[in-house]
Every structure is written in structure tokens, then in C-alpha cells.
Amino acid sequence: MALTPGSGRVPVRVFVRLKLRITGNSLRGRPARIVMFVLGLVAACGFAILGYAAFAVPGLLGRPAAAAVLFPFGGALIMLGWVFLPLLFFGVDNTLDPAQFALLPLRRRTLISGMTAAALAGLPALATLAATAGTVDSAARLGGVGAALAALLGIVCGLLLCVLLSRAVISAFATALRSRRARDLATIMLAVVTASIGPMELALLGLLNRADWDAVAGIAEVTGWTPLGAPYSMGVDVVAGRAWAVPLKVLIVLIAAGGLLLWWSRTLERAMAGAAGGAVPGRAMAPDPRAPVTRLLFRWSPRSRFGALTAREIRYWWRETRRRAALVTLGVAGVFLPITAAFAGGGEGATGMAFVVGAIAPVALANQFGYEGSAYATNLATGVPGRLEVHSRAAAHALYTVPTLVLVAVVTGLVADRPEGIAAQFGTLMATYGTGLALVLPISVRSAYALPDTNGPFSLSSGGGLSKALPGAAALIGAMVGALPVVLLVWMWPWLGLPVGLVYGAAAYWLGANVAGRLLDRRMPELLAAVTPR
């Protein structure tokens, strides 16, 4: 659809009311969404409070040098968050999709101004404004009213630039983000970001102990002259006696905003038309003469029900977005947690973090039946025995997890400068992993719950997240406690770590799998009812 000038004018407030009305209607009669909205509101308030406190600290301490470093870097980080988060969460908030207005005869200028106003009325914008208001507090304490006014102008310009940047990015990539491949990629990106939070915190602590603050101040000054940091360094410039820099940075912001508006304007029509363009026909696949079960099996799979079930689960773990996100999280955490722990606290810290990774690994199976939902009825109808079901699922998960644990053991031994302890470390990890499976597998049968029936790759809970996460957390703690005998044995006689760890983990798994199998045989109908979305 071409956007041509029309005679009607739509006030900007209509877009704001439309956003609020859509949000209200999406919550009506849906307790799960109400809970998620309340959690989002709490998170936004928490971000606003923590951000305000962080930006206000330099003013409270009377440290203008700290403000000169913190404000450009903090503002640039917020700006980058506005760039990447819309890409990750595209499709969760449908009001952000430009295709919603594809059939409305609106001017391009009206549409851009209205969508900008609607974005400014959202929780992210209000939380960002409240968080960055801490720069105004610091500027007022360090430089008086003039610095406070400059900082206030800066946070308003910065918020406008954040909104324009996110809207332009959404418009430019809207067509691509509707594809399943893009949603899968977004899931992986989100998993990587989430799993990297802990390692980044540990690495940051190590960097702070070794930082060259003169070099950091120089980088911060350069960042303050880029569109990412310019809005948030205006108050600092007035404090430092560089009031002449404020109009120059306002000019930088205006030029960047003009470029973003031009980019948004040129991509908006294509984004709106993309929703009606339909899918591009793919290449036709040649017919496969093999039987369906034979096509499911790998070449190395046993020609049995166990082989078929295991092959199915292997494909599910790789293709289902939520399962794949769990694997990515484990991989990132498993590799980087020991490295950053060694960087911050030495070899003992790396060994301890590797032990935690072994306990984290089986937690992904805590709601393994919930991933399938009502599709589990097929297994119930065909009468798959409980033990066979449990063993096949655990084998498929171990096919991805055990190589990761090998990598964790190798990385831990190298970064701790103890290559001779790699075998013992792997034995400890396998003991922890087996103990965790022994606890998680019965939990997955007894405490299963339904996941939201949605195409969004980020929907992991249907409400009551804390109570549903407690069994998995208990299994994690239980795995670490249950593997302590092996840890103590390795500490006294390291050469026993590998054989004892493998035997201990296998025995614990076998016991837990048999308990879970018998429990599954008795509770198959109840399990199906529990995992079926309502």
C-alpha cells in the first residue's frame, strides 16, 4: 500500500489512546498476562530506581570525574538497549509492529509522529526517563541550576533519540523479524545475553581491579561526542566549564534524529507492505521413499522404540526454540563462568563455578513434558512405557550436555592452570549431573505444568513463575549437596575423581530414572492433563 497525502488529520493523542486501549484489552480476562504485566511494571520501577541511584551517586559523593565517566557510558548502554531489545522481543508487543496500520489511509508524517508519541507513553520510555533523571540530580549538586538545566535538556533529547532509534530499527527489520528463522535467532540471542549477565559481572569486577582510569576517562570523553553519549554528557560539560559544548551536542543529536527519521520514513512503507506480501515459496523437496520412522532415525540410531524416541527428542532439542535457548544458556554459562571466575578470583573460583554448571545442566528437564503440551497424548495413546520414555529423553539431553561438560572440564583445567585435574573435574561434573538427573526426572513427572500455547519464542511460563521454578531450584541445590561425597573424595585423592564420578553419577541417574519411570506409568493421564494448555 502506498502512503499518499490525504485530507484527514489524526491527532497524536489518538495513537496514545489506541496503545493504552490495546494494552487494556489484552489484559482483560487473562490472569497470566496480568501477572506478566505487573512483573513488567515492577521491573520497570526497579530499573528506574536503580538507574536513578547509579546516576545520582557522583553528585552525592561530589565526584565530577566519576560523572564524566559514568554518564556517557551509562547513556550509551541505555541507547544500545533500545536498539537490541526491540529486535529480541519483536512479536511480544504487537502494538510495536508497523503492519498494524497497513490498511489505514494515514499520512507518513502522521503515522511517524503518532507512533513516536505512543512509544513515549510506554513503560520503557517512562522508566528510561526516570532512570536518567539521576544525571540531573548529580548535575545540580555539582554545577548548580545551569548544569541541571543542561542535563534535563540532555535526557529529553536522549529519550527522543532512543525512541526514534528503536522505531527505525523495528521498521527496517519488521519484514525479516516475522519469519520463524528470525524468531529462533532472537531466542538464541536472548539466551546468550541472559547467560552472559553473570560472567559479565565477574569480568567487570576483575576489570575494575586492573583498570587504567586515565584511559577509561579518555574513552568516555570520546563517547560523549557521539550520538550515543552526547545527550547524557551535557550537564557534565557545564560542570567542567564547557558550556559551549552543549549547543554542539544538541546539534549532534538533531542530526542523528534527522537521519533516523529519514531512515524510518523510507522503510516504513516496506514494513507495512511486508505483512500482506505473503510468504516466498520455497524450493520443492524431492519425495522420500523411506518409511516415516526410518526417516526419523539417524544412521547410528538403534532400530528400536528407544532409538526412535531418542532421535525424536534429539531433533526437538535442536529445533524447538525454548529447548534450544536452554542449551545455548548452558553452553554460554558453562564456558564463560569458569573463565570469568578465574579472572576474578583465581583457580579455586573456576573450579567452584564448574561444579555449579554441572548442577545447572539437568534443570532444563524440570518441565520437559510441558514443552510438548497436548502432543504428549500420542505417547499415551501408543502406550510408551514410562522407563523407556524417561531413558530416551535423558539420553537425548545427555547427547548435547555431556560434550558441553567435557568442554567445561577442559576450560576449567586450563584457566585454573591445572591441566592434570581435567579428568577429575569431568568426573565431578558427571557425578553432579547424574545426581541432578536423579532429582529432576521424578520432578518432571510430578510437577509438570502447561506452557503458553503461543508462537512467541519467549513464552516460558503461564503465571505463578516463582512457585513453578522452586522444584527446579530445589533439584539444583540437591544436585550440589548430593555430589559433595565425590567432591570430598576428589579433594583427598584426585586420581579417583574420574572413575568414581562416572560410577556415582550413573548409579544416581539409574535410581532416579527408575523412580520416574514407575511414577510416569501411574500418572500418564494426570500428566497429560497438567501439560495441556487451557
C-alpha positions in Angstrom: 0.0 0.0 0.0 1.4 3.4 -0.9 1.2 6.2 1.6 -0.2 9.2 -0.1 -1.2 12.5 1.4 -4.8 12.6 2.4 -7.2 15.2 3.6 -7.9 13.7 7.1 -5.8 14.5 10.1 -5.4 12.2 13.1 -4.3 13.8 16.4 -1.3 12.3 18.0 -3.3 11.6 21.2 -5.4 9.0 19.2 -2.3 6.8 18.9 -1.6 7.1 22.6 -5.2 6.2 23.4 -5.0 3.3 20.9 -1.9 1.9 22.5 -3.4 2.1 26.0 -6.7 0.6 24.8 -5.0 -2.3 23.1 -2.9 -2.9 26.2 -6.0 -2.9 28.4 -8.0 -5.2 26.2 -5.1 -7.7 26.0 -5.2 -8.0 29.8 -8.9 -8.3 30.2 -9.9 -11.8 31.5 -6.3 -13.1 31.2 -4.7 -13.6 34.6 -1.4 -14.8 33.2 -1.0 -11.7 31.1 -2.0 -9.5 34.1 0.7 -11.2 36.2 3.3 -10.7 33.4 2.2 -7.0 33.1 2.6 -6.5 36.8 6.0 -8.1 36.7 7.0 -5.9 33.9 5.8 -2.9 35.8 7.8 -4.0 38.8 10.9 -4.5 36.6 10.4 -1.0 35.1 10.2 0.6 38.5 13.2 -1.3 39.7 15.2 -0.2 36.6 14.1 3.4 37.2 15.1 3.3 40.9 18.5 1.6 40.3 19.3 3.8 37.3 18.4 7.0 39.2 20.5 5.9 42.2 23.5 5.0 40.0 23.5 8.3 38.1 23.0 10.3 41.3 26.0 8.7 43.1 28.6 11.1 41.6 26.7 14.1 42.8 26.2 12.8 46.3 29.9 12.0 46.5 31.0 15.3 44.9 33.0 13.4 42.2 32.7 15.2 38.8 35.4 12.9 37.4 33.2 9.9 38.1 30.2 11.6 36.5 32.3 12.3 33.4 32.9 8.6 33.0 29.6 7.2 34.2 27.2 9.4 32.3 28.5 8.8 28.7 29.0 5.1 29.2 25.6 4.7 31.0 23.8 6.7 28.4 25.4 4.7 25.6 24.4 1.4 27.3 20.8 2.6 27.6 20.8 3.6 23.9 22.2 0.2 22.8 19.5 -1.4 24.9 16.9 0.5 23.0 18.5 -0.8 19.8 18.6 -4.6 20.6 15.7 -5.2 22.9 13.1 -4.4 20.2 14.8 -6.9 17.9 14.7 -9.6 20.7 11.1 -9.0 21.7 9.6 -8.3 18.4 6.2 -10.0 18.2 5.6 -10.0 22.0 4.1 -6.5 21.9 2.1 -6.4 18.7 1.5 -2.6 19.1 5.1 -2.1 18.0 4.5 -3.7 14.6 4.1 -1.1 11.8 2.0 -3.6 9.8 -0.9 -3.0 12.3 -1.6 0.3 10.3 -1.2 -1.2 6.8 -4.9 -0.7 5.9 -5.3 2.8 7.3 -5.1 5.8 4.9 -2.7 7.8 7.1 0.0 10.2 6.1 3.5 9.1 6.6 4.2 12.2 8.8 1.1 11.5 10.9 2.0 7.8 11.4 5.6 8.6 12.4 4.6 11.3 14.9 1.7 9.1 16.3 3.9 6.0 16.8 6.6 8.1 18.4 4.1 9.6 20.9 2.7 6.1 21.6 6.2 4.8 22.3 6.9 7.8 24.6 3.8 6.8 26.6 5.1 3.3 27.3 6.7 1.8 30.3 10.2 1.6 28.8 10.3 5.3 27.9 9.0 6.4 31.3 11.4 4.1 33.1 14.3 5.4 31.0 13.3 9.0 31.7 13.1 8.3 35.4 16.4 6.4 35.5 18.4 9.1 33.6 16.9 11.8 35.8 19.7 10.9 38.2 22.0 12.8 35.9 20.0 16.0 36.6 20.3 15.4 40.3 24.1 15.0 40.1 24.5 17.9 37.7 22.5 20.1 40.1 24.7 19.1 43.1 28.0 19.5 41.1 27.3 22.6 39.0 24.1 24.3 40.1 21.0 25.3 38.2 22.7 25.8 34.8 24.2 22.3 34.8 20.9 20.8 35.9 19.0 22.5 33.0 21.6 21.3 30.6 21.3 17.7 32.0 17.5 18.0 31.8 17.7 19.0 28.1 20.1 16.1 27.6 17.9 13.4 29.0 14.9 14.7 27.0 17.0 14.6 23.8 18.4 11.2 24.7 14.9 9.7 25.3 13.7 11.1 21.9 16.8 9.6 20.2 16.2 6.3 22.0 12.6 6.1 20.7 13.5 7.1 17.2 16.3 4.6 17.1 14.2 1.7 18.2 11.3 2.6 15.9 13.6 2.9 12.9 15.2 -0.4 13.7 11.8 -2.1 14.1 10.6 -0.6 10.8 13.7 -1.6 8.9 13.7 -5.2 10.1 10.0 -5.8 10.5 9.6 -8.0 7.5 12.5 -10.2 8.4 11.5 -10.4 12.0 8.2 -12.0 11.1 9.9 -15.1 9.9 10.4 -18.2 12.1 14.1 -18.2 11.5 14.5 -14.7 12.8 12.4 -15.5 15.9 14.7 -18.5 16.5 17.7 -16.3 16.1 16.2 -13.8 18.6 15.7 -16.6 21.1 19.3 -17.6 20.8 20.4 -14.0 21.2 18.3 -13.6 24.3 19.6 -16.8 25.8 23.2 -15.7 25.1 22.5 -12.3 26.7 20.8 -13.8 29.7 23.6 -16.4 30.3 26.2 -13.7 29.9 25.0 -11.5 32.7 26.7 -13.4 35.5 30.0 -13.8 33.6 30.0 -10.2 32.6 29.5 -9.1 36.3 32.5 -11.3 37.3 34.6 -10.0 34.5 33.7 -6.4 35.4 34.9 -6.9 38.9 38.2 -8.2 37.6 38.5 -5.3 35.2 37.8 -2.7 37.9 40.7 -4.1 39.9 43.1 -3.6 36.9 41.6 -0.6 35.2 43.6 2.3 33.8 41.3 5.1 34.8 43.1 7.7 32.6 42.5 5.6 29.5 38.8 5.0 30.6 38.3 8.7 31.0 39.6 9.3 27.5 37.3 6.8 26.0 34.4 8.3 27.9 35.2 11.7 26.6 35.2 10.4 23.0 31.9 8.6 23.7 30.4 11.9 24.9 30.8 13.3 21.4 28.9 10.5 19.7 25.1 10.3 19.4 25.2 7.5 21.9 26.7 9.6 24.8 26.3 13.2 23.7 22.8 13.7 25.3 23.8 12.5 28.7 27.1 14.4 29.0 25.7 17.9 28.5 25.3 18.5 32.3 28.9 17.3 32.8 30.2 19.7 30.3 28.6 22.7 32.1 30.1 21.4 35.4 33.5 21.3 33.8 33.2 24.8 32.4 32.5 23.8 28.8 29.1 25.3 28.3 30.0 25.9 24.7 29.8 22.1 24.1 26.1 21.9 24.9 24.8 23.5 21.6 27.3 21.4 19.6 26.0 18.2 21.2 22.4 19.3 20.7 23.3 19.7 17.0 24.8 16.2 17.0 21.5 14.9 18.5 19.4 16.7 15.9 21.5 15.5 13.0 21.2 11.9 14.3 17.5 12.3 14.9 17.0 13.7 11.4 18.9 10.7 9.9 16.8 8.3 11.9 13.6 9.9 10.8 14.7 9.8 7.2 15.6 6.1 7.6 12.3 5.3 9.3 10.3 7.2 6.7 11.9 5.3 3.9 11.5 1.9 5.5 8.0 2.4 6.9 6.1 1.7 3.7 8.1 -1.5 3.0 7.4 -2.7 6.6 3.7 -2.1 6.2 3.5 -3.8 2.9 5.5 -6.8 4.1 2.6 -8.1 6.2 0.5 -8.5 3.1 3.2 -9.7 0.8 2.8 -13.4 1.8 5.5 -16.0 2.1 8.0 -16.6 -0.6 7.6 -20.1 -2.0 10.4 -22.4 -1.0 12.2 -25.0 -3.1 10.2 -28.1 -3.5 11.6 -31.2 -1.8 12.0 -34.4 -3.5 9.8 -37.2 -2.2 11.5 -39.6 0.3 10.6 -43.2 -0.3 11.6 -44.3 3.2 9.0 -45.0 5.9 8.3 -42.2 8.3 10.0 -43.9 11.3 13.1 -44.7 9.2 13.3 -41.0 8.1 13.2 -40.1 11.8 16.1 -42.3 12.8 19.7 -41.3 12.4 22.1 -43.7 10.8 23.7 -44.6 14.1 20.4 -44.9 16.0 19.3 -48.3 17.3 16.4 -49.7 15.2 14.1 -49.9 18.2 11.5 -47.8 20.1 14.3 -46.4 22.2 16.2 -45.3 19.1 13.1 -43.7 17.6 12.1 -41.8 20.8 15.7 -40.7 21.3 16.0 -39.5 17.7 12.8 -37.5 18.1 14.0 -35.9 21.3 17.3 -35.0 19.7 15.6 -33.2 16.9 13.2 -31.5 19.3 16.1 -30.2 21.5 17.7 -28.6 18.4 14.6 -27.3 16.6 12.2 -26.2 19.4 13.1 -22.6 20.3 12.6 -22.8 24.0 14.7 -26.0 24.4 17.4 -24.6 22.2 17.5 -21.5 24.3 18.2 -23.7 27.4 21.0 -25.4 25.5 22.6 -22.1 24.5 22.3 -20.8 28.0 24.1 -23.9 29.4 26.8 -23.6 26.8 27.5 -19.9 27.4 27.3 -20.2 31.2 29.4 -23.4 31.1 32.3 -21.8 29.2 32.4 -18.3 30.5 31.5 -18.8 34.2 34.8 -20.7 34.9 36.8 -18.2 32.8 35.4 -15.1 34.5 35.6 -16.7 37.9 39.3 -17.5 37.3 39.8 -13.9 36.1 38.2 -12.5 39.2 39.1 -15.0 41.9 41.7 -17.5 40.7 41.7 -21.2 40.1 39.6 -22.1 43.1 36.8 -19.9 41.8 36.9 -21.5 38.4 36.6 -25.0 39.9 33.7 -23.9 42.1 31.8 -22.4 39.1 32.3 -25.5 37.1 30.8 -27.5 39.9 27.7 -25.2 39.7 27.5 -25.7 35.9 27.2 -29.5 36.5 24.2 -28.8 38.8 22.6 -26.4 36.4 22.7 -28.7 33.4 19.8 -31.1 34.3 17.5 -28.3 35.4 16.3 -27.9 31.7 14.4 -31.2 32.1 12.4 -30.0 35.1 9.4 -29.4 32.8 10.4 -31.5 29.9 6.8 -32.7 29.3 5.5 -29.1 29.3 7.3 -28.4 26.0 5.1 -30.8 24.2 1.7 -29.9 25.7 -1.2 -31.8 24.3 1.1 -33.6 21.8 2.1 -35.9 24.6 -1.3 -37.6 24.0 0.4 -39.5 21.2 2.8 -41.2 23.6 -0.1 -42.0 25.9 -2.2 -43.5 23.1 0.6 -45.7 21.8 1.4 -47.0 25.3 5.1 -46.0 25.6 6.4 -47.5 28.9 7.4 -45.0 31.5 11.0 -46.1 31.9 11.5 -46.2 28.1 10.1 -42.6 27.9 12.4 -41.3 30.7 15.5 -43.1 29.4 15.1 -41.8 25.8 14.5 -38.2 26.9 17.5 -38.3 29.3 19.7 -39.9 26.5 18.8 -37.1 24.1 19.6 -34.4 26.6 22.9 -36.1 27.5 23.9 -36.1 23.9 24.1 -32.3 24.0 25.0 -31.9 27.6 27.9 -34.4 28.1 30.1 -32.8 25.4 29.4 -29.4 27.0 30.6 -30.8 30.3 33.7 -32.1 28.7 34.4 -28.6 27.4 33.7 -27.1 30.8 36.2 -29.5 32.4 38.9 -28.7 29.8 38.3 -25.0 30.1 38.4 -25.1 33.9 41.6 -27.1 34.0 43.3 -24.7 31.6 42.2 -21.4 33.1 43.0 -22.7 36.6 46.4 -23.8 35.4 45.7 -27.3 36.5 45.6 -29.5 33.3 46.4 -32.6 35.3 43.0 -32.1 37.1 40.8 -32.1 33.9 39.9 -35.8 34.3 38.9 -35.4 38.0 37.0 -32.3 37.2 35.0 -34.1 34.5 34.2 -36.9 37.0 32.9 -34.4 39.5 30.8 -32.8 36.8 29.3 -36.2 35.8 28.6 -37.0 39.4 26.7 -33.7 39.8 24.9 -34.1 36.5 23.8 -37.7 37.3 22.6 -36.6 40.8 20.7 -33.7 39.3 19.0 -36.1 36.8 18.0 -38.4 39.6 16.2 -35.5 41.2 14.9 -33.7 38.1 13.3 -36.7 36.3 10.8 -37.5 39.1 10.1 -33.8 39.5 9.4 -33.5 35.7 6.7 -36.2 36.1 5.2 -35.0 39.4 5.4 -31.2 39.0 4.8 -30.7 35.2 2.8 -27.6 34.1 1.5 -26.3 30.8 3.4 -23.7 28.8 1.5 -20.9 27.0 0.1 -22.1 23.6 1.7 -19.3 21.6 4.1 -18.9 18.7 6.3 -16.5 20.6 9.7 -17.9 21.4 9.9 -16.2 24.7 6.8 -17.6 26.4 8.2 -19.9 29.1 5.6 -19.6 31.9 1.9 -19.2 32.2 1.9 -17.4 35.6 3.0 -18.4 39.0 6.6 -18.5 37.8 8.1 -18.5 41.3 6.2 -21.5 42.6 6.8 -23.4 39.3 10.6 -22.6 39.4 11.0 -23.8 43.0 11.2 -27.6 42.2 13.9 -26.9 39.6 15.8 -24.8 42.1 15.5 -27.5 44.7 16.9 -30.0 42.3 19.9 -27.7 41.6 20.7 -27.4 45.3 20.1 -31.1 45.8 22.5 -32.0 43.0 25.3 -30.0 44.6 24.6 -31.4 48.0 24.3 -35.0 46.7 27.6 -34.8 44.8 29.5 -33.5 47.8 30.9 -37.0 48.7 32.6 -37.1 45.3 33.9 -33.6 45.7 35.5 -34.5 49.1 36.9 -37.7 47.6 38.5 -35.8 44.7 39.9 -33.3 47.1 41.7 -36.1 49.0 42.5 -38.5 46.1 42.3 -36.7 42.8 43.1 -39.8 40.8 39.8 -41.4 41.9 37.7 -38.4 40.5 37.0 -39.8 37.0 36.1 -43.4 37.8 34.2 -42.7 41.0 32.4 -39.7 39.5 31.2 -41.7 36.4 30.0 -44.6 38.6 28.4 -42.3 41.2 26.6 -40.3 38.5 25.4 -43.4 36.6 24.1 -45.0 39.7 22.3 -41.9 40.8 20.8 -41.5 37.4 19.6 -45.1 37.2 17.9 -44.9 40.5 16.2 -41.6 39.7 15.2 -42.8 36.2 13.6 -46.0 37.5 11.6 -44.0 40.1 10.5 -41.5 37.5 9.5 -44.3 35.1 7.3 -46.1 37.6 5.8 -42.8 38.6 5.1 -42.0 34.9 3.4 -45.3 34.4 0.9 -44.4 37.2 0.4 -40.7 36.3 0.2 -40.6 32.4 -3.4 -39.3 32.3 -2.8 -36.7 35.0 0.5 -35.6 33.3 -1.3 -35.1 30.0 -4.0 -33.0 31.8 -1.3 -31.0 33.6 0.6 -30.1 30.4 -2.4 -29.4 28.2 -2.9 -25.6 27.8 -6.3 -24.3 28.8 
